């Protein structure tokens, strides 16, 4: 994908990325990479040498141990600072690697606000997609090596292992922000609502009831949630319930009717249709496939 001025091997990379939701490749002696964008998130880690990196018109110097996350819609390029070039490790991933309900998400911000990470991006002064981070203790490099080893070995459960390592990497990265603590503990309206869903998804739940409780108008609360999270409250709640239902399908022997009620629905047919729409499989097929 990179080299003195290598072309992007999209015909080779994209099918692998779509299949695994994740792709890694190490590049050696890179001299330059022309300006480009892409339809995925990219974490680039400099392993050796020095490079000049231009992202959305801003140029910074990168050295060994530096890394960054390039967001959807950004354009960037590289140029080595000397004739020896630089080595880097590219980690490409799709948001749905963390959770299938993130399929179609095209924003690092929405990914970081997901309940697995739960950072309140409204409280952050800095945009993580425009920051060069440094691996001060080598933990980020080690996680990337573990992810690469899992991808190469493809032993049972390798996708789940990569997912766990990636979550740890993102959490460690967010800690590096000066205002990350306020983001992790901040309680704005949308953060309250996502937390409330996580604790009460099994109950009857409507945004109208929450709007009354919080003393906000329904239109305001609905717009605020969609602006902050990226999806409507109803869509978020449905996705969360389906995710919990799928977890129960694969980790328990409960009947579909029992699971439907446990995640807050009364209509088995409706819940089945949601599972089918969001996973591409019926509940029975999902259980059969993932138990294997």
C-alpha positions in Angstrom: 0.0 0.0 0.0 2.9 2.3 0.6 6.5 2.4 -0.6 8.7 5.0 -2.4 5.4 6.0 -3.9 3.4 2.8 -4.1 -0.2 2.7 -5.3 -3.0 1.7 -3.0 -3.9 -1.9 -3.7 -7.6 -1.4 -3.2 -8.7 -4.5 -5.2 -6.7 -6.6 -2.7 -7.3 -4.6 0.5 -11.0 -3.8 0.4 -12.3 -7.4 0.1 -10.2 -8.4 3.1 -11.3 -5.3 5.1 -15.0 -6.0 4.3 -14.6 -9.6 5.3 -12.7 -9.1 8.6 -13.7 -5.4 9.3 -10.0 -5.1 10.0 -6.8 -5.0 8.0 -3.1 -4.5 8.9 0.0 -4.1 6.9 3.6 -3.0 7.7 5.4 -0.7 5.2 9.2 -0.3 5.1 11.4 2.4 3.7 8.5 4.6 2.7 9.6 7.8 0.9 6.2 9.4 0.2 2.5 8.8 0.0 0.3 11.1 -2.2 -2.7 12.9 -0.9 -5.7 10.5 -0.5 -8.8 9.8 1.5 -10.7 6.5 2.2 -13.9 4.9 3.4 -12.6 3.5 6.7 -10.8 4.5 9.9 -7.0 4.3 9.8 -4.6 4.1 12.6 -1.0 4.8 11.5 1.9 4.0 13.8 5.5 5.1 13.0 8.0 2.3 13.8 11.2 3.8 12.4 12.4 7.1 10.9 10.8 10.5 10.6 8.0 11.7 8.3 6.2 14.9 7.5 2.4 14.3 7.7 -0.2 16.6 6.2 -3.8 16.1 7.3 -6.6 18.4 6.1 -4.0 21.1 5.3 -2.1 20.9 8.6 1.5 19.6 8.5 3.2 17.9 11.5 6.4 16.0 12.1 6.2 12.3 13.0 8.9 10.1 14.6 9.2 6.6 15.9 6.4 5.9 18.5 4.1 8.5 17.1 0.6 7.4 15.9 -2.6 9.0 14.8 -6.2 8.1 13.8 -7.5 9.4 10.5 -11.2 9.9 10.3 -13.7 9.4 7.5 -13.6 12.3 5.0 -10.1 13.5 6.0 -7.3 13.8 3.3 -3.7 13.2 4.2 -0.3 12.5 2.8 3.3 11.6 3.9 6.8 12.5 3.0 10.0 11.1 4.5 12.3 13.6 6.2 15.4 11.9 4.8 16.5 9.5 2.0 16.3 6.5 4.3 12.5 6.7 4.4 10.4 5.5 7.4 8.6 2.3 8.5 5.0 2.4 9.6 2.2 0.0 10.6 -1.2 0.7 9.1 -4.3 -0.5 10.9 -7.5 -0.1 8.9 -10.8 -0.9 10.5 -14.6 -0.4 10.2 -16.7 0.8 13.2 -18.8 -2.4 13.1 -15.8 -4.4 14.2 -16.6 -3.1 17.7 -20.3 -3.6 17.4 -22.5 -4.6 14.5 -24.9 -1.8 15.3 -22.2 0.7 14.2 -22.5 -0.6 10.6 -22.8 2.5 8.3 -21.2 4.8 10.9 -18.7 7.1 9.2 -17.4 9.0 12.2 -14.6 8.5 14.8 -16.6 10.6 17.2 -19.7 8.3 17.0 -17.4 5.3 17.6 -15.8 6.8 20.7 -19.2 7.7 22.1 -20.4 4.1 21.8 -21.3 2.5 25.1 -18.2 0.2 25.0 -16.0 3.3 25.2 -18.6 5.9 26.4 -16.6 9.1 26.0 -18.7 12.3 25.9 -17.1 14.0 22.9 -19.0 17.2 23.7 -16.7 17.7 26.7 -13.5 17.3 24.6 -11.7 20.5 23.6 -9.4 18.6 21.3 -10.5 16.5 18.3 -8.8 13.1 18.6 -8.7 12.8 14.7 -6.4 15.9 14.5 -3.9 14.9 17.3 -0.6 13.1 17.0 -0.3 10.7 20.0 3.0 9.2 21.3 3.4 5.7 22.6 5.4 6.6 25.7 5.5 3.2 27.3 5.2 0.9 24.3 1.7 -0.4 25.2 0.2 0.7 21.9 2.9 -0.9 19.9 2.4 -4.1 21.8 -1.3 -4.1 21.3 -0.8 -3.6 17.5 1.6 -6.5 17.4 -0.9 -8.8 19.2 -3.6 -7.7 16.8 -1.4 -8.5 13.8 -0.5 -11.9 15.3 -4.2 -12.7 15.7 -5.0 -11.7 12.1 -2.2 -13.8 10.8 -2.9 -17.0 12.8 -6.7 -16.7 12.5 -7.3 -19.1 15.3 -10.8 -19.6 16.7 -12.1 -16.3 18.1 -9.4 -14.2 16.5 -12.0 -11.4 15.5 -13.1 -11.1 19.1 -9.5 -10.9 20.3 -8.7 -8.2 17.8 -11.9 -6.4 18.9 -10.8 -6.5 22.6 -7.3 -5.3 21.8 -8.7 -2.4 19.7 -11.0 -1.3 22.5 -8.1 -1.3 24.9 -6.0 0.7 22.4 -8.7 3.3 21.9 -9.2 3.7 25.7 -5.5 4.1 26.3 -5.4 6.7 23.5 -8.2 8.7 24.9 -6.5 8.8 28.3 -3.7 10.8 26.6 -6.0 13.8 26.1 -5.7 16.5 28.7 -9.5 16.8 29.0 -10.3 13.1 28.7 -11.3 12.8 32.3 -14.1 15.3 32.0 -15.2 13.5 28.8 -15.3 10.1 30.5 -17.3 11.4 33.5 -19.3 14.2 31.9 -23.1 13.9 32.2 -24.7 15.9 29.4 -28.2 15.0 28.3 -27.2 12.5 25.6 -24.8 10.8 28.0 -27.5 10.5 30.5 -29.9 8.9 28.0 -27.4 6.3 26.7 -26.6 5.4 30.3 -30.3 5.2 31.1 -30.8 2.8 28.1 -28.0 0.6 29.3 -29.6 0.3 32.7 -33.3 0.1 31.7 -33.5 -1.3 28.1 -35.5 -4.3 29.5 -38.3 -2.0 30.6 -40.9 -0.1 28.6 -39.0 2.9 27.5 -40.0 6.0 25.5 -38.3 9.3 24.8 -41.5 11.1 25.6 -41.4 9.7 29.2 -37.8 10.7 29.5 -38.4 14.2 28.1 -41.1 14.7 30.7 -38.8 13.5 33.5 -35.9 15.7 32.4 -38.3 18.7 31.8 -37.4 19.1 28.1 -39.6 19.2 25.1 -39.7 16.0 23.0 -38.6 17.7 19.7 -35.6 19.3 21.5 -34.5 16.1 23.2 -35.0 14.1 20.0 -32.9 16.5 17.9 -30.2 16.9 20.6 -29.8 13.1 20.9 -29.5 12.6 17.1 -27.0 15.5 16.8 -24.9 14.1 19.6 -25.0 10.4 18.9 -25.7 10.2 15.2 -28.8 8.2 15.2 -32.4 8.6 16.6 -33.2 7.5 20.1 -35.6 4.8 18.8 -32.9 3.5 16.5 -30.3 3.5 19.3 -32.7 1.7 21.7 -33.6 -0.9 19.1 -30.0 -1.6 18.3 -29.1 -1.9 21.9 -31.9 -4.3 22.6 -31.0 -6.4 19.6 -27.4 -6.5 20.7 -28.4 -7.8 24.1 -30.8 -10.2 22.5 -28.0 -11.6 20.3 -25.8 -12.0 23.3 -28.5 -14.0 25.0 -29.1 -16.1 21.9 -25.4 -17.2 21.9 -24.8 -17.5 25.6 -27.9 -19.1 26.9 -30.5 -21.7 26.1 -33.5 -19.5 26.7 -36.3 -19.5 24.3 -36.8 -16.7 21.8 -40.0 -15.7 23.6 -38.1 -15.4 26.9 -35.3 -13.4 25.3 -37.8 -11.1 23.6 -39.3 -10.2 26.9 -35.9 -9.9 28.6 -34.8 -7.1 26.2 -38.0 -5.1 26.5 -40.3 -6.4 23.8 -43.6 -8.3 23.9 -43.9 -9.1 20.2 -41.6 -12.1 19.2 -42.3 -11.5 15.5 -41.3 -7.9 15.7 -38.1 -8.7 17.7 -37.2 -11.4 15.1 -37.6 -8.9 12.3 -35.2 -6.5 14.0 -32.6 -9.2 14.5 -33.0 -10.2 10.8 -32.7 -6.6 9.6 -29.6 -5.7 11.7 -27.7 -9.0 11.4 -28.9 -10.5 8.2 -29.9 -13.7 10.0 -33.0 -14.9 11.7 -32.6 -15.5 15.5 -32.4 -19.2 15.0 -29.7 -18.9 12.3 -27.8 -16.3 14.4 -27.8 -18.7 17.4 -26.7 -21.6 15.2 -23.9 -19.8 13.5 -22.4 -18.1 16.5 -22.6 -21.1 18.8 -20.4 -22.9 16.2 
